């Protein structure tokens, strides 16, 4: 990255061929909370177990929201921390949050594998599927989330 923040274009997000992502300024009306901060994960409140009070160390956050067909939502976040050790600890906390949400390690796509990304996926409490791709390099962390399906109920 070399200090330049590059957000993922909609056409490069996982599932583009299925959900036809479009960049948006905010979540659709009626959608639940979103967060730019780690270790929170799960757009639209899909992973409430991760929304616990946490210290927010010195950081700069950048995020882009996307909507897709069939109620699908996506978000790409890039966070720069003041120290590499902080980025590492925040990724560890994120892994714990994803495990509390029932996500499990998944196979990365060819692009994700080439980029050195780790992937988690699973069905969240409301029946939707959440896929999270995480990449850390030095003090930078990139998190891509894809949430699809219609909430049960």
BAFI-3210 file (N, C-alpha, C; in Angstrom, 3 decimals, decimal comma, padded with zeros to 6 digits):
// residues 153
n [1|2|3|4|5|6|7|8|9|10|11|12|13|14|15|16|17|18|19|20|21|22|23|24|25|26|27|28|29|30|31|32|33|34|35|36|37|38|39|40|41|42|43|44|45|46|47|48|49|50|51|52|53|54|55|56|57|58|59|60|61|62|63|64|65|66|67|68|69|70|71|72|73|74|75|76|77|78|79|80|81|82|83|84|85|86|87|88|89|90|91|92|93|94|95|96|97|98|99|100|101|102|103|104|105|106|107|108|109|110|111|112|113|114|115|116|117|118|119|120|121|122|123|124|125|126|127|128|129|130|131|132|133|134|135|136|137|138|139|140|141|142|143|144|145|146|147|148|149|150|151|152|153]
n.u [000,832|002,014|001,364|-000,711|-004,169|-006,235|-009,301|-011,492|-012,770|-016,229|-016,665|-014,638|-015,140|-015,813|-018,213|-019,349|-020,356|-022,691|-024,136|-023,869|-022,609|-023,043|-021,709|-022,541|-023,784|-024,804|-026,239|-029,159|-032,487|-033,836|-031,983|-029,698|-027,112|-023,846|-020,300|-017,135|-015,028|-012,607|-012,790|-015,229|-017,681|-019,870|-022,198|-025,276|-026,048|-025,668|-023,938|-024,105|-022,597|-020,074|-020,195|-019,089|-018,041|-014,988|-011,557|-010,447|-007,754|-005,218|-005,900|-006,641|-009,470|-011,043|-013,790|-016,045|-019,328|-021,504|-024,298|-026,284|-028,001|-030,915|-031,025|-028,390|-025,419|-022,340|-019,096|-016,086|-013,323|-010,517|-007,993|-005,632|-003,252|-001,446|000,725|002,409|002,150|-000,275|-002,080|-001,781|-002,794|-005,429|-006,403|-006,252|-008,189|-010,382|-010,577|-011,422|-013,942|-015,234|-015,290|-016,992|-019,291|-019,850|-018,452|-016,169|-012,882|-012,273|-011,847|-009,689|-010,200|-008,496|-007,398|-007,514|-005,815|-003,413|-003,009|-002,494|-004,530|-006,795|-009,709|-012,992|-016,114|-019,664|-022,936|-024,945|-026,734|-029,302|-029,813|-028,613|-025,777|-022,427|-019,390|-016,036|-013,120|-009,778|-006,863|-003,641|-000,970|001,930|001,183|-001,335|-004,716|-006,999|-010,396|-012,903|-016,308|-019,042|-022,403|-025,182|-028,493|-031,816|-032,933|-034,132|-037,446]
n.v [-001,193|001,234|003,649|004,720|004,802|002,426|001,698|-001,068|-001,546|-001,851|-003,912|-005,688|-006,860|-009,775|-012,019|-010,361|-011,065|-012,343|-010,572|-008,000|-005,488|-002,134|000,970|002,772|005,448|005,004|002,501|000,658|001,893|000,906|-001,029|-002,411|-001,531|-000,324|-000,507|001,048|000,373|-001,967|-004,560|-005,093|-006,683|-007,654|-006,466|-004,622|-005,409|-008,128|-009,651|-009,528|-010,304|-009,327|-006,659|-005,317|-003,233|-001,637|-000,684|001,989|002,214|004,598|005,473|005,542|005,496|004,150|003,637|001,912|001,408|-001,042|-001,998|-004,747|-007,013|-008,859|-008,218|-008,122|-006,999|-005,195|-004,300|-002,496|-001,999|-000,095|000,188|002,133|001,788|003,243|001,707|-001,343|-003,528|-002,955|-003,188|-005,912|-006,991|-006,098|-007,511|-010,072|-009,820|-009,403|-011,905|-013,424|-012,234|-012,975|-015,749|-015,928|-015,260|-017,453|-017,897|-019,547|-020,577|-020,255|-021,261|-019,287|-017,229|-017,319|-014,746|-013,682|-015,463|-014,926|-012,311|-012,763|-012,974|-013,855|-015,813|-015,943|-017,558|-018,096|-018,945|-016,555|-015,523|-014,618|-016,090|-015,312|-015,335|-014,683|-013,476|-012,894|-011,218|-010,825|-008,893|-008,139|-005,892|-004,804|-001,929|-001,673|-002,689|-004,515|-005,109|-006,952|-007,373|-009,459|-009,794|-011,761|-012,845|-013,035|-011,654|-013,900|-013,995]
n.w [000,000|000,644|002,022|000,568|000,329|-000,946|-001,974|-002,473|-005,680|-006,672|-008,561|-007,987|-005,589|-003,553|-004,881|-006,824|-009,388|-008,720|-006,982|-007,985|-007,050|-005,881|-005,091|-002,141|-000,064|002,454|004,664|003,594|004,333|007,434|007,866|010,198|012,642|011,642|011,593|011,576|013,097|014,366|016,821|015,615|013,571|010,923|009,163|009,327|011,859|011,996|013,458|016,460|018,683|018,336|018,828|021,192|023,918|023,274|023,463|021,464|019,780|018,644|015,353|011,816|009,822|006,952|004,844|002,645|001,617|000,126|-001,827|-002,936|-005,156|-004,010|-001,217|-000,401|001,242|001,492|002,703|002,676|004,600|005,575|007,827|009,462|011,892|014,671|015,354|014,447|016,190|017,428|015,292|014,797|017,230|017,090|014,880|015,925|017,939|016,273|015,020|017,222|017,648|015,292|015,592|017,826|016,554|015,096|012,770|010,550|009,502|006,040|002,584|000,675|-002,272|-005,484|-005,914|-003,306|-001,980|-003,294|-002,413|000,223|002,062|004,736|005,231|006,548|007,128|007,419|008,756|010,223|013,255|012,368|010,105|007,731|005,459|006,157|004,983|005,520|004,708|005,520|005,632|006,672|006,796|008,062|009,839|008,824|008,141|006,236|005,711|004,285|004,000|003,251|003,213|002,865|001,881|003,222|006,263|008,755|009,857]
ca.u [000,000|002,932|000,734|-001,837|-005,363|-006,920|-010,523|-011,829|-013,888|-017,366|-016,495|-013,616|-015,581|-016,299|-019,628|-019,862|-021,133|-023,996|-024,871|-023,774|-022,419|-023,037|-021,271|-023,625|-023,336|-025,273|-027,021|-030,560|-033,381|-034,269|-030,841|-029,179|-025,881|-022,605|-019,179|-015,843|-013,990|-012,379|-012,982|-016,621|-017,900|-021,264|-023,081|-026,701|-026,258|-025,686|-023,050|-024,153|-021,589|-018,837|-020,412|-018,797|-017,194|-013,571|-010,688|-010,157|-006,413|-004,992|-006,128|-007,371|-010,352|-011,640|-014,709|-016,991|-020,469|-022,034|-025,543|-026,390|-029,322|-031,335|-030,749|-026,976|-024,664|-020,901|-018,330|-014,628|-012,707|-009,068|-007,655|-004,207|-002,986|-000,188|001,805|002,191|001,676|-001,700|-002,791|-001,757|-003,712|-006,799|-006,767|-006,498|-009,509|-011,374|-010,748|-012,259|-015,304|-015,820|-015,568|-018,199|-020,427|-020,032|-017,721|-015,058|-011,909|-012,765|-010,846|-009,627|-010,187|-007,139|-006,954|-007,293|-004,623|-002,276|-002,834|-002,165|-005,708|-007,445|-011,149|-013,905|-017,462|-020,623|-024,300|-025,106|-027,948|-030,563|-029,932|-027,864|-024,408|-021,435|-018,045|-015,126|-011,752|-008,905|-005,459|-002,875|000,424|002,481|000,172|-002,569|-005,615|-008,106|-011,472|-014,019|-017,425|-020,155|-023,543|-026,286|-029,657|-032,822|-033,033|-035,263|-038,354]
ca.v [000,000|002,369|004,873|005,120|004,017|001,990|000,974|-002,076|-001,198|-002,768|-005,061|-006,598|-007,467|-011,148|-012,177|-009,335|-011,687|-012,713|-009,488|-006,749|-004,439|-000,707|001,772|003,544|006,328|004,514|001,273|000,888|002,206|-000,272|-001,884|-002,164|-000,758|-000,656|000,060|001,049|-000,016|-003,357|-005,850|-005,314|-007,264|-008,038|-005,401|-004,732|-006,067|-009,573|-010,324|-008,704|-010,718|-008,571|-005,268|-005,153|-002,056|-001,915|000,480|002,322|002,781|005,576|004,859|006,257|004,508|004,461|002,548|002,064|000,485|-001,480|-002,766|-005,664|-007,606|-009,842|-007,750|-008,297|-005,827|-005,410|-003,171|-002,616|-001,084|-000,078|000,874|002,301|001,991|003,941|000,730|-002,685|-004,403|-002,665|-003,809|-007,358|-007,322|-005,856|-008,644|-011,188|-009,563|-009,616|-013,362|-013,841|-011,767|-013,809|-017,066|-015,783|-015,157|-018,732|-017,973|-020,490|-020,365|-020,713|-021,246|-018,025|-017,276|-017,183|-013,368|-013,547|-016,239|-014,168|-011,128|-013,166|-012,752|-014,955|-015,722|-016,624|-017,577|-018,880|-018,454|-015,793|-015,813|-014,358|-016,968|-014,847|-015,797|-013,621|-013,852|-011,814|-011,376|-009,953|-008,825|-007,178|-005,677|-003,859|-001,294|-001,539|-003,838|-004,415|-006,051|-006,953|-008,177|-009,689|-010,345|-011,971|-013,577|-012,199|-012,039|-014,745|-013,332]
ca.w [000,000|000,650|002,501|-000,272|000,637|-002,161|-001,633|-003,478|-006,572|-006,541|-009,450|-007,483|-004,332|-003,687|-005,196|-007,735|-010,465|-008,174|-006,325|-008,770|-006,059|-006,198|-003,953|-001,548|001,013|003,746|004,614|003,259|005,445|008,173|008,177|011,539|012,787|010,958|012,326|010,906|014,060|014,721|016,175|015,233|012,256|010,701|008,729|009,612|013,145|011,780|014,399|017,666|019,654|018,136|019,196|022,608|024,120|023,063|023,329|020,076|019,746|017,584|014,051|010,776|009,200|005,657|004,505|001,551|001,682|-001,164|-001,797|-004,057|-005,348|-003,017|000,145|-000,079|001,676|001,595|003,205|002,669|005,564|005,691|009,073|009,724|013,306|014,952|015,530|013,896|017,276|017,636|014,171|015,037|018,330|016,643|014,021|016,848|018,542|015,210|014,887|018,351|017,400|014,230|016,168|018,656|015,620|014,422|011,506|010,531|008,444|004,743|001,517|-000,057|-003,732|-006,019|-005,653|-001,860|-001,647|-003,820|-001,567|001,586|002,897|005,440|004,997|007,462|006,580|008,171|008,879|011,462|014,015|011,669|008,950|006,565|005,341|006,261|004,552|005,899|004,207|006,308|005,233|007,473|006,435|009,023|010,699|008,045|008,108|005,282|006,023|003,342|004,502|002,345|003,956|001,918|002,353|003,885|007,666|009,142|010,779]
c.u [000,868|002,260|-000,439|-003,029|-006,093|-008,125|-010,893|-012,969|-014,984|-017,179|-015,451|-013,993|-016,018|-017,804|-020,198|-020,751|-022,543|-024,793|-024,751|-023,665|-022,462|-022,637|-022,433|-023,077|-023,744|-026,038|-028,463|-031,398|-033,860|-033,140|-030,295|-027,846|-024,755|-021,498|-017,942|-014,765|-013,837|-012,413|-014,418|-016,720|-019,383|-022,152|-024,508|-026,967|-026,215|-024,819|-023,007|-023,096|-020,296|-018,980|-020,291|-017,937|-015,724|-012,799|-010,480|-008,799|-006,285|-005,068|-006,747|-008,172|-010,929|-012,607|-015,615|-018,067|-020,945|-023,367|-025,568|-027,793|-029,636|-030,972|-029,275|-026,332|-023,186|-020,263|-016,855|-014,093|-011,197|-008,760|-006,140|-004,039|-001,645|000,986|001,418|001,643|000,191|-002,528|-002,884|-002,758|-005,170|-007,279|-007,036|-007,867|-010,622|-011,631|-011,645|-013,706|-015,976|-016,148|-016,815|-019,450|-020,664|-019,340|-016,532|-014,124|-012,439|-011,645|-010,857|-009,712|-008,737|-006,586|-006,626|-006,036|-003,369|-001,966|-002,458|-003,307|-006,152|-008,953|-011,895|-015,298|-018,367|-021,995|-024,439|-026,492|-029,238|-030,698|-029,188|-026,442|-023,471|-020,082|-017,141|-013,722|-010,875|-007,479|-004,780|-001,464|000,917|001,358|-001,169|-003,385|-006,716|-009,126|-012,576|-015,086|-018,491|-021,235|-024,680|-027,351|-030,610|-032,920|-034,286|-036,151|-038,926]
c.v [001,244|003,677|005,350|004,207|003,711|001,162|000,061|-001,573|-002,264|-004,038|-006,059|-007,231|-008,907|-011,155|-011,165|-009,940|-012,062|-011,508|-008,126|-005,532|-003,047|000,037|002,622|004,381|005,818|003,214|001,592|001,167|000,924|-001,224|-001,476|-001,441|-001,233|-000,025|000,008|000,449|-001,528|-003,433|-006,118|-005,800|-007,565|-006,865|-005,664|-005,493|-007,579|-010,339|-009,540|-009,077|-009,925|-007,116|-005,107|-003,911|-002,440|-000,608|000,736|003,006|003,793|004,929|005,862|005,205|005,051|003,323|002,940|000,998|000,162|-002,169|-003,634|-006,207|-008,580|-009,489|-007,872|-006,955|-006,189|-004,138|-003,500|-001,558|-001,219|000,761|000,941|002,616|002,694|002,977|-000,629|-003,627|-004,185|-003,302|-005,317|-007,738|-007,092|-006,973|-009,878|-011,030|-009,780|-011,107|-013,890|-013,443|-012,628|-015,202|-017,017|-015,705|-016,453|-018,834|-018,912|-020,147|-020,981|-020,627|-019,901|-018,252|-017,145|-015,789|-013,186|-014,283|-015,487|-012,943|-011,479|-012,958|-014,034|-014,732|-016,524|-016,538|-018,398|-018,246|-017,778|-016,049|-015,630|-015,123|-016,510|-015,404|-014,596|-014,191|-012,658|-012,162|-010,351|-010,057|-007,777|-007,090|-004,500|-003,245|-001,096|-002,829|-003,547|-005,499|-005,871|-007,883|-008,280|-010,398|-010,535|-012,895|-012,599|-012,615|-012,882|-013,936|-012,101]
c.w [000,000|001,025|001,686|000,024|-000,671|-001,738|-002,803|-004,366|-006,469|-007,365|-008,986|-006,146|-004,565|-003,984|-006,173|-008,825|-010,006|-007,708|-007,005|-007,855|-006,652|-004,941|-003,455|-000,392|002,392|003,553|004,236|004,504|006,099|008,493|009,532|011,534|011,888|011,781|011,467|011,796|014,162|016,244|015,733|013,787|012,120|010,393|009,164|010,914|013,071|012,775|015,697|018,706|019,507|018,567|020,710|022,776|023,989|023,037|021,847|020,040|018,607|016,214|013,084|010,040|007,901|005,360|003,349|001,745|000,276|-000,915|-003,050|-004,155|-004,218|-001,592|000,544|000,280|001,717|002,133|003,059|003,608|005,476|006,917|009,179|011,201|013,484|015,053|014,946|014,963|017,544|016,524|014,380|016,124|017,922|015,712|014,875|017,509|017,524|015,007|016,000|018,150|016,335|014,753|017,046|017,788|014,872|013,083|011,659|009,388|007,151|003,715|000,802|-001,563|-004,194|-005,732|-004,182|-001,426|-002,094|-002,945|-000,125|002,559|003,591|005,311|006,054|006,862|007,491|008,151|010,226|012,046|013,234|010,355|007,703|006,594|005,344|005,865|004,813|005,415|004,915|005,784|006,111|006,917|007,275|009,865|009,995|008,112|007,099|005,628|004,985|003,899|003,427|003,142|002,959|002,507|003,018|005,338|007,940|010,082|010,301]
res [x|x|x|x|x|x|x|x|x|x|x|x|x|x|x|x|x|x|x|x|x|x|x|x|x|x|x|x|x|x|x|x|x|x|x|x|x|x|x|x|x|x|x|x|x|x|x|x|x|x|x|x|x|x|x|x|x|x|x|x|x|x|x|x|x|x|x|x|x|x|x|x|x|x|x|x|x|x|x|x|x|x|x|x|x|x|x|x|x|x|x|x|x|x|x|x|x|x|x|x|x|x|x|x|x|x|x|x|x|x|x|x|x|x|x|x|x|x|x|x|x|x|x|x|x|x|x|x|x|x|x|x|x|x|x|x|x|x|x|x|x|x|x|x|x|x|x|x|x|x|x|x|x]
***
